Amino acid sequence: MVSVDAVDKVIDVVNEVAKDGPGVWPAQARDAKLHFVSGKGGTGKTTVAAALALTLASRGKKVLLVECEERQAIAQLFDVPPLPPTDTQLVAMEGGGSVWALALQIEHALLEYLDMFYNLGFAGRAIKKVGAIDFVTTVAPGLKDVLVTGKIKERAIATDKAGARTYDVIVVDSPPTGRIGNFLDVTTAMRDLAKTGPIRNQSEGVAALLHSPDTVVHLCTLLEAMPVQETIESVAELRSKELHIGAIIINRVNPPYLPEEESDAIAEGRIDSARIEKSLADVGVRLADDDLAGLLTEAIDYASRLQAQQVARSELDEVDAAQVELPTVEEGVDLGALYELSAVLKKAGA
């Protein structure tokens, strides 16, 4: 029997580690087999998804990284030619892990679906020629989400010749938070498309997987008002649909460059210009009056942004979900930057 005092000490240690580190990866996400990464546009969800895939591969897992918005963003991140709509290996790691990529294309998925469930491979190619695919997905927009999630499920349960799962884990660069709830709620979409038959049966299997503990949804945000608000709303929406939240990933977090005890005063315009001028002179930097005034204005603007970030952070802290922070990548996002972000995720326990 562990004493209450011992438990309290362990909690204190964990809390201290969390303060100093990037955050703590939620336990359920460690065991998940399917990770959806979403976020408001511009928050870096594709970069985070790619970094997460590298992190899981570094632990010896065979990972499939799925792109479902037909932007070829994954190819750009990994500096490879545009990806086909079939599994393509991107990275092989020394420990046996690997990252594969799948750039989903709606047209390809629909033709494959018709062939798989209706034996209409030839007919599918025929309707492609007359533009019926665009017509079908426009008239029944929910069908796009059914096709994409269905393909993801098919890859999630795929097995090799020995009967083992082809992939240990799948990471999906998902639609943004404004669409993620409807995207994952395929059961609702299918109520409008089919009452019975293969489409209905398959969608029920997809829904079961997406609502199972094997699936988690991570939400990327920035410490800005609109992304934070959209993240909070998405958490509520996803939970109302009984989908599992993984981590809230706060991207592009920078260390503060102003003393914490002076930041609020500076934001309000109370700044000791004489002390700053003297400090600069002490290190051999002498500024003209206009240049000094410009520097002080920049400091006030920066302090105001810090205040806004603190407000945003306090709002996120009200959400019952694990948080992980990722730093700003100074040199732009390339493969090296992905490994840098992967190291931070690994430190958090991903």
Disulfide bonds with the S-S distance in Angstrom:
none
